[in-house]
Amino acid sequence: MTILFHFFRQSRLLTLSAILAGLIAGVASAGMITVIGKAVASIARGANVSLLAGEFFALCLLGLIARSWSEIALLRLTQKMVLHLRVTLSQRVVDTPLRKLQAIGKSSLLAILTNDIATFTQASRLLPRIFGDAVVIVACLGYIAWLSWQVFVAFMLFLAVCVCAFYLAERVPRLQMPAIRAQIDRLYADFRSLIEGSKELQLSARRRGIFINEVLSPNADALSRLFVRAMSRYTLVINTGGSMFYVVLGAILFTTPVLLPSQTGAMPTIVFVLLFLIEPISELMLALPEASQAAVSLARIRSLEQTLQPGDDVADPASPWAAPLQTLELVGVSHVSAGAQEGRFTLGPLDLTISRGETVFIIGGNGSGKTTLALLLLGLYPPDSGTVRLNGANVTAANADHYRQRFSAVFADFHLFEQLLGAEEDNQVARASAYLDKLGLGHKVKVVNGKFSTIDLSTGQRKRLALVSSYLEDRDIYLFDEWAADQDPVFKRVFYKELLPELKALGKTVIVITHDDAYFGCADRVLKLDSGKLTA
């Protein structure tokens, strides 16, 4: 996995220190078992064990320090890893073309960025304990081999048979984990519909009942049943595995005196060591269900990582991209919307030139292609055919991100960020306050520490805040998609008669998607779209 590979390369020192400390802790644990064995034999002979007591408590202290350091280092490492994963995937999301994000779907993205990373985070908390237990098990097995290699071989043969049987039994619930994860995606889609459609559902008791009882509840119930079935099987497998360890212990204890009478003297210490191993082995087995869920989540994260490709902007700063905007052109541009073949909508081919300082209105009926045209102009959709040009230079996949930086937009389905994202850096708080006053929001909203003091407003007021954020970006080209649709007559007039002329006076190019025919006179040109074709 590329993200995690880069992370571990950057955290080699912390990883190595955690491993080394864990090894020391394991050796100390094995040493304590050795000392206990010697002490038991010495007490049986009536010998002095004071030196062994000092050695034992020294090993206790060493084990405490080493195990604590290893677990804390691994805890820091796993949390750094999760942080790196969250930030890197978030960066990949904003760098990925819009059409690819739309193909993945919001529900799947949210499930991966929330549920899968949370599952992986939960499992990562077990890593320090798992690693420590594994080291203790290896160290104790090494001690058994030192006491009696014959008993060690016999134990490993018994253990190998049990591990194979356990693996085969554990495979059944493990294979159910992808089904659980797929069901989580369905439930996330239902939750999204529940939240986004809450107003519509509250207007109809019948639709509300059908959605809860026939859509959401069955999916939630299916997830619950899948989870219970898988975890029940895990419980049976883990408990059986725990019992099998006692079976192995009994087999060693009762067959060694018969088959290996020469090793009988070492048996008390070996049995003691094996009893000591019960706890770490049990902890490893109990971690299996979470580890299996984490493996499925990690696979989903990896799949998303491979799908989300970062941007690859290689534009030369000395190229036409760095010069002031002169022309924006569409040359034979067309776009085919996704969907069933017979239901696809084709926009174009379009030939259009917009010059610096122009105010252009785009009009047309619903479904005529206005928003798709806007996304093509913004570089959020690549054309299926034809070319977009800025100052005569072709827009390509390699420089599309650089091209998009020329635009600021307020979409019809806009998202309002609470933060002013860069306003403080550019010392634009005063400008923001002036725009808030002009848009009738100065008495409700202030700019405090680079954020709007509140965004808990009506849709029209929130849209005005989005306009303020857009203005402060100071880009060459502004695009407003049905901005005035939610505004009362006063603020429509402010928008068309004051704000648009102000942008034009600053040399900005403005593209407005609108139905407000009373203000068509404010545009230098009015372009009409009809069934994907420019007719004016």
C-alpha positions in Angstrom: 0.0 0.0 0.0 1.7 3.2 -1.3 0.5 5.5 1.5 1.6 3.2 4.3 4.8 2.3 2.6 5.9 5.9 2.4 4.8 6.4 6.0 6.9 3.5 7.3 9.9 4.7 5.4 9.5 8.1 7.1 9.1 6.4 10.6 11.9 3.8 10.5 13.5 5.0 13.7 10.4 4.8 15.8 9.5 1.4 14.3 12.9 0.0 15.0 13.0 1.3 18.5 9.5 -0.2 19.2 10.7 -3.6 17.8 13.9 -3.6 19.8 12.1 -2.7 23.0 9.6 -5.4 22.4 12.3 -7.9 21.9 14.0 -6.9 25.1 10.6 -7.2 26.9 10.1 -10.7 25.5 13.6 -11.8 26.5 13.0 -10.3 30.0 9.8 -12.3 30.3 11.5 -15.5 29.2 14.3 -14.7 31.7 11.8 -14.4 34.5 10.4 -17.8 33.7 13.9 -19.2 33.7 14.7 -17.7 37.1 11.4 -19.0 38.5 12.3 -22.5 37.3 15.8 -22.2 38.9 14.3 -20.9 42.1 11.8 -23.7 42.3 14.6 -26.3 41.9 16.8 -24.5 44.4 14.0 -24.3 47.0 13.4 -28.0 46.6 17.1 -28.6 47.3 17.0 -26.2 50.3 19.5 -23.8 48.6 19.8 -20.0 49.0 17.7 -18.1 46.4 18.6 -14.5 47.4 20.7 -14.0 44.3 18.0 -15.4 42.1 15.5 -13.0 43.8 17.7 -10.0 42.9 17.9 -11.3 39.3 14.2 -11.8 39.1 13.2 -8.3 40.3 15.8 -6.8 38.0 14.3 -8.6 35.0 10.8 -7.5 36.2 12.0 -3.9 36.1 13.7 -4.3 32.7 10.5 -6.0 31.3 8.3 -3.2 32.6 10.5 -0.4 31.1 11.0 -2.2 27.8 7.4 -3.3 27.3 6.1 0.2 28.3 8.4 1.8 25.8 7.5 -0.6 23.1 3.8 -0.2 23.6 4.0 3.6 23.8 6.2 3.8 20.7 3.8 1.5 18.8 0.9 3.6 20.0 2.5 6.7 18.7 3.5 5.0 15.5 -0.1 3.7 14.8 -1.7 7.0 15.6 0.8 8.8 13.3 0.0 6.2 10.7 -3.8 6.8 11.0 -3.3 10.6 10.9 -1.1 10.2 7.8 -3.8 8.0 6.2 -6.6 10.4 6.9 -4.8 13.5 5.7 -3.3 11.8 2.6 -6.7 10.3 1.5 -8.4 13.6 2.1 -5.8 15.2 -0.1 -6.3 12.6 -2.8 -10.1 13.2 -2.7 -9.7 16.9 -3.5 -7.1 16.1 -6.2 -9.3 13.6 -8.0 -11.4 14.6 -11.0 -15.0 15.3 -10.2 -16.4 12.7 -12.6 -14.3 10.0 -10.9 -15.5 11.1 -7.4 -19.1 11.0 -8.7 -18.6 7.5 -10.0 -17.4 6.3 -6.6 -20.4 7.9 -4.9 -20.7 10.0 -1.8 -21.9 7.1 0.4 -18.9 4.9 -0.4 -16.4 7.8 0.1 -18.0 8.6 3.5 -18.0 4.9 4.6 -14.3 4.6 3.7 -13.2 7.9 5.3 -15.2 7.3 8.5 -16.1 3.7 9.1 -13.1 2.0 7.5 -10.5 4.3 8.9 -12.2 4.1 12.3 -12.1 0.3 12.1 -8.5 0.3 11.1 -7.7 2.8 13.9 -9.4 0.5 16.5 -7.5 -2.5 15.3 -4.2 -0.5 15.3 -4.7 0.1 19.1 -4.3 -3.7 19.5 -0.9 -3.7 17.7 1.3 -2.9 20.8 -0.3 -5.7 22.8 -0.2 -8.1 19.8 3.4 -7.4 19.2 4.3 -7.7 22.9 2.4 -11.0 23.2 4.1 -12.4 20.0 7.5 -11.5 21.4 6.7 -13.2 24.7 5.5 -16.4 22.9 8.6 -16.6 20.7 10.9 -16.1 23.7 9.1 -18.7 25.8 9.2 -21.2 22.9 12.9 -20.5 22.6 13.3 -21.3 26.3 11.3 -24.6 25.9 13.7 -25.5 23.1 16.7 -24.8 25.3 15.2 -26.9 28.1 14.4 -29.9 25.8 14.5 -29.8 22.0 12.6 -33.1 21.8 9.7 -31.7 23.8 9.8 -28.5 21.7 9.6 -30.5 18.5 6.7 -32.5 19.8 4.9 -29.4 21.0 5.4 -27.6 17.7 4.0 -30.7 15.8 0.9 -30.7 18.0 0.6 -27.0 17.7 1.0 -27.1 13.9 -2.0 -29.5 13.6 -4.1 -27.3 15.9 -3.1 -24.1 14.0 -4.1 -25.7 10.7 -7.4 -26.8 12.1 -8.0 -23.4 13.6 -7.2 -21.6 10.3 -9.6 -23.7 8.4 -12.4 -23.1 11.0 -11.6 -19.4 11.2 -11.8 -19.1 7.4 -15.6 -19.4 7.5 -16.3 -16.3 9.6 -13.4 -14.4 8.0 -15.0 -14.8 4.5 -18.1 -13.2 5.8 -16.3 -9.9 6.6 -16.5 -8.5 3.0 -20.3 -9.1 3.0 -20.6 -7.2 6.3 -18.6 -4.3 4.8 -20.7 -4.2 1.7 -23.8 -4.1 3.9 -22.3 -1.1 5.7 -22.1 0.8 2.4 -25.8 0.2 1.8 -26.7 1.4 5.3 -24.5 4.5 4.9 -26.5 5.3 1.7 -29.7 5.0 3.7 -28.4 7.2 6.4 -27.4 9.8 3.8 -30.9 9.7 2.3 -32.4 10.0 5.8 -30.4 13.1 6.6 -30.7 14.8 3.2 -34.3 13.9 2.7 -35.5 14.6 6.3 -37.7 17.5 5.2 -39.5 15.4 2.5 -40.0 12.5 4.9 -41.5 14.8 7.6 -44.1 16.0 5.0 -45.4 12.5 4.4 -46.1 10.0 7.2 -46.7 7.3 4.6 -43.3 7.8 2.8 -41.6 8.1 6.2 -43.0 4.8 7.3 -42.1 3.1 4.0 -38.5 4.4 4.1 -37.9 3.4 7.8 -39.8 0.1 7.7 -39.1 -1.1 4.2 -35.7 0.5 3.3 -33.6 1.4 6.3 -34.8 -1.2 8.8 -34.2 -4.2 6.5 -30.7 -3.1 5.6 -29.9 -2.4 9.3 -31.4 -5.8 10.2 -29.3 -7.5 7.5 -26.2 -6.0 8.9 -27.1 -7.0 12.4 -27.7 -10.6 11.4 -24.5 -10.8 9.3 -22.5 -9.4 12.2 -24.0 -11.7 14.8 -23.5 -14.7 12.6 -19.9 -13.9 11.9 -19.0 -13.0 15.5 -20.8 -16.1 16.9 -18.7 -18.3 14.6 -15.6 -16.4 15.7 -16.6 -17.0 19.4 -17.0 -20.7 18.8 -13.7 -20.9 16.9 -11.8 -18.9 19.5 -13.2 -20.9 22.4 -12.4 -24.2 20.6 -8.9 -22.9 19.9 -8.4 -22.1 23.6 -9.5 -25.5 24.6 -7.2 -27.1 22.0 -4.2 -25.4 23.7 -5.1 -27.3 26.9 -5.4 -30.4 24.8 -1.9 -29.9 23.5 -0.6 -29.2 27.0 -2.2 -32.4 28.3 -0.8 -34.4 25.4 2.7 -33.1 26.2 2.3 -33.6 29.9 1.0 -37.2 29.7 2.9 -38.6 26.7 6.4 -37.2 27.5 7.0 -39.6 30.5 6.1 -42.5 28.3 7.8 -41.5 25.0 10.6 -39.4 26.4 11.4 -40.6 29.9 14.8 -38.8 29.8 13.0 -35.4 29.6 10.8 -36.0 32.6 13.0 -33.8 34.9 12.4 -30.7 32.7 8.6 -31.2 32.6 7.6 -29.1 35.6 9.4 -26.1 34.2 8.1 -26.7 30.7 4.5 -27.1 32.0 4.9 -23.9 34.0 6.1 -22.1 30.8 3.2 -23.4 28.8 0.7 -22.3 31.4 2.3 -18.9 31.3 1.7 -18.8 27.5 -2.0 -19.2 27.9 -2.7 -15.5 28.4 -0.7 -14.1 25.4 -2.0 -16.8 23.1 -5.6 -16.1 24.3 -5.1 -12.3 23.7 -3.8 -13.0 20.1 -6.9 -15.2 19.4 -9.3 -12.6 20.8 -7.8 -10.0 18.5 -8.6 -12.0 15.4 -12.2 -10.7 14.7 -11.0 -7.1 14.9 -8.0 -7.9 12.8 -10.2 -9.5 10.1 -12.5 -6.5 10.0 -9.4 -4.3 9.8 -8.1 -6.3 6.9 -11.3 -5.8 5.0 -11.3 -2.0 5.8 -7.7 -1.8 4.7 -8.5 -3.5 1.4 -11.3 -0.8 0.9 -8.9 2.0 1.8 -6.3 0.5 -0.6 -8.9 0.3 -3.4 -9.8 3.9 -2.8 -6.1 5.0 -2.8 -5.6 3.3 -6.2 -8.8 5.0 -7.5 -8.0 8.4 -6.2 -5.1 9.6 -8.3 -3.4 12.9 -7.2 -3.2 15.8 -9.6 -0.3 16.1 -12.0 -0.1 19.8 -12.8 3.1 20.5 -14.7 2.3 23.8 -16.2 5.3 26.1 -16.8 5.0 29.3 -14.7 6.3 31.3 -17.7 3.6 29.9 -20.0 0.3 31.7 -21.0 -1.2 30.3 -17.7 0.8 32.9 -15.8 -0.3 35.9 -18.0 -3.5 37.8 -17.3 -6.6 36.3 -18.8 -7.4 37.4 -22.3 -9.6 34.8 -23.8 -11.4 31.6 -22.7 -12.4 29.4 -25.7 -14.4 26.2 -26.3 -13.5 24.7 -29.6 -15.8 21.9 -30.7 -16.4 20.9 -27.1 -18.9 18.2 -26.3 -19.8 16.1 -23.3 -21.9 13.0 -22.9 -23.6 12.5 -19.6 -23.4 9.1 -17.9 -26.4 6.8 -17.9 -28.2 4.2 -19.9 -27.3 4.4 -23.6 -30.8 5.5 -24.7 -31.0 8.0 -22.0 -27.7 9.8 -22.4 -27.6 13.6 -22.9 -25.1 15.2 -25.2 -24.0 18.7 -24.7 -22.4 20.3 -27.8 -20.4 20.4 -29.9 -20.0 24.0 -28.7 -17.8 26.8 -30.0 -17.6 29.7 -27.7 -15.1 32.6 -26.9 -15.3 34.7 -23.8 -13.0 37.7 -23.4 -11.5 39.4 -20.5 -13.9 41.7 -18.6 -17.0 40.3 -20.2 -20.2 39.6 -18.3 -21.9 36.6 -19.9 -25.3 35.3 -19.0 -26.2 31.6 -19.8 -29.9 30.9 -20.0 -32.1 27.9 -20.9 -34.7 25.6 -19.6 -34.2 22.8 -17.0 -32.1 20.0 -18.5 -30.7 22.1 -21.3 -27.1 21.6 -20.1 -26.3 24.9 -18.3 -24.7 23.3 -15.2 -22.8 20.8 -17.4 -21.5 23.7 -19.5 -20.4 25.4 -16.3 -18.5 22.4 -15.1 -16.8 22.2 -18.5 -15.8 25.9 -18.3 -14.5 25.4 -14.8 -12.4 22.4 -15.8 -14.2 20.1 -13.4 -15.4 18.0 -16.3 -12.9 17.2 -19.2 -14.6 17.4 -22.6 -15.3 14.1 -24.3 -14.3 15.8 -27.5 -13.0 19.2 -28.5 -10.6 21.5 -26.7 -10.8 24.1 -23.9 -8.2 26.9 -24.3 -7.1 29.7 -22.0 -5.1 32.5 -23.7 -4.7 30.2 -26.7 -3.1 27.3 -24.7 -4.9 24.0 -24.6 -6.2 22.7 -21.2 -5.0 19.1 -20.7 -5.2 16.6 -17.8 -1.6 17.7 -16.9 -2.5 21.3 -16.4 -6.2 21.2 -15.6 -5.6 22.0 -11.9 -3.6 25.1 -12.8 -6.4 26.1 -15.1 -9.0 25.7 -12.4 -7.1 28.2 -10.2 -8.3 31.0 -12.5 -11.9 30.5 -11.3 -14.1 31.2 -8.3 -17.6 29.8 -8.3 -20.8 29.6 -6.3 -22.7 26.5 -7.4 -26.5 25.9 -7.2 -25.7 23.1 -4.8 -23.0 25.1 -3.1 -21.2 24.1 0.1 -20.6 26.8 2.6 -17.3 26.6 4.6 -17.4 28.1 8.0 -13.8 29.1 7.6 -12.8 32.0 5.3 -9.9 29.8 4.1 -7.1 32.3 3.5 -8.9 35.6 4.3 -6.6 36.3 7.3 -3.5 35.5 5.3 -4.4 38.1 2.6 -5.6 40.6 5.2 -9.1 40.7 3.8 -11.2 40.7 6.9 -12.1 44.3 6.3 -13.3 43.5 2.8 -15.3 40.6 4.1 -17.0 42.8 6.6 -17.8 45.4 3.9 -19.4 42.7 1.7 -21.4 41.4 4.7 -22.8 44.8 5.3 -23.7 45.3 1.6 -25.5 41.9 1.5 -27.5 42.7 4.7 -25.6 40.2 6.9 -23.5 42.6 9.0 -25.8 42.5 11.9 -25.9 38.7 12.0 -22.5 37.5 11.0 -19.0 38.7 11.9 -15.6 37.5 10.8 -13.8 36.1 13.9 -10.4 34.4 13.8 -10.8 33.8 10.1 -14.3 32.2 10.4 -17.9 33.4 10.1 -19.3 33.7 13.5 -22.3 31.6 12.4 -23.5 29.8 9.3 -26.8 28.7 10.9 -28.9 30.9 8.5 -31.5 30.5 5.8 -30.5 29.2 2.4 -30.5 32.6 0.8 -28.4 34.1 3.6 -25.9 31.1 3.4 -25.7 31.7 -0.4 -24.7 35.3 0.3 -22.0 34.1 2.7 -20.8 31.8 -0.1 -20.7 34.9 -2.4 -18.5 36.7 0.1 -16.1 33.8 0.3 -16.0 33.8 -3.5 -15.4 37.5 -3.9 -12.4 37.3 -1.5 -10.6 34.8 -3.7 -10.0 37.6 -6.2 -9.8 35.3 -9.3 -9.8 36.2 -13.0 -13.1 34.5 -13.7 -16.3 34.2 -11.6 -19.1 31.8 -12.2 -22.4 32.0 -10.4 -24.9 29.2 -11.0 -28.5 30.4 -10.2 -27.1 32.5 -7.3 -30.1 34.9 -7.3 -32.7 32.1 -7.3 -33.0 32.1 -3.5 -32.7 35.9 -3.0 -35.4 38.5 -2.3 -35.8 41.4 -4.8 -33.5 43.7 -2.8 -30.5 41.4 -2.9 -31.2 40.4 -6.5 -30.8 44.0 -7.4 -27.6 44.4 -5.3 -26.2 41.4 -7.1 -27.0 42.4 -10.7 -26.7 46.2 -10.4 -23.9 46.7 -7.9 -21.8 43.6 -7.4 -21.5 42.4 -11.1 -20.6 45.9 -12.3 -18.0 46.1 -9.6 -16.4 42.9 -10.8 -16.5 44.2 -14.4 -14.8 47.4 -13.3 -12.0 45.3 -11.8 -11.5 43.6 -15.1 -13.0 40.3 -14.0 -14.8 38.0 -16.4 -18.2 37.0 -15.0 -20.4 34.0 -16.1 -23.9 33.9 -14.7 -26.4 31.1 -15.1 -29.8 32.7 -14.5 -33.5 32.8 -15.2 -33.9 36.5 -14.2 -34.9 38.0 -17.5 -35.6 41.4 -15.9 -31.8 41.7 -15.5 -30.6 40.4 -18.9 -29.7 44.0 -19.8 -26.8 43.8 -17.2 -24.9 41.3 -19.4 -22.7 42.0 -22.3 -24.0 38.8 -24.0 -26.8 36.4 -23.3 -26.2 32.8 -24.5 -29.1 30.4 -24.7 -28.8 26.7 -24.4 -31.5 24.4 -25.8 -31.2 20.6 -25.7 -27.4 20.9 -25.4 -26.9 23.4 -28.2 -26.1 27.1 -28.2 -28.9 28.9 -30.0 -28.0 32.5 -29.2 
